[in-house]
């Protein structure tokens, strides 16, 4: 599959998915509100690793200009998936944009980046691998809990 998305159907997500389909991009969304419905965790991990591109949205429901890090920002690279998500500054704190993950600003940029990544599989594989390495090196649950426990004085 060329492009997949896992997450709820809300906000502008269905509009963007529909526009991608209209532009000839093979994209398959999964989750509550989509025809294919939600996936189990095991199915999600398999999908992340098999999809050529995993699409992400950074917005917060009900807000047009509020963004945050999401679980998939870490789950997709950790699963060995190539991640293309909506740009927001917090991503720069955890990944090298364009080297470990790819970020877009607006629909035209999204479409251009999808087409470029699909046309350059070696470059896509390099980004995928670097994202996986970064996630394994810095973004595991064990590392997060260790940092939290250290900050509150339990370690």
Buried (B, 14 or more C-beta within 10 A) or exposed (E): EBBBBBBBBBBEBEEBBEBBBEEEBEBBBBBEEBEEEBBEEEEBBEBBBEBBBBBBBBBBEEEEEEBEBBEBBBBBBBBBBBBBBBBBEBBEEBBEEEEBBBBBEEBEEBBEBBEEBBEEEEEBEBBBBBBBEBBEEEBEEEEEEEEEEEEEEEE
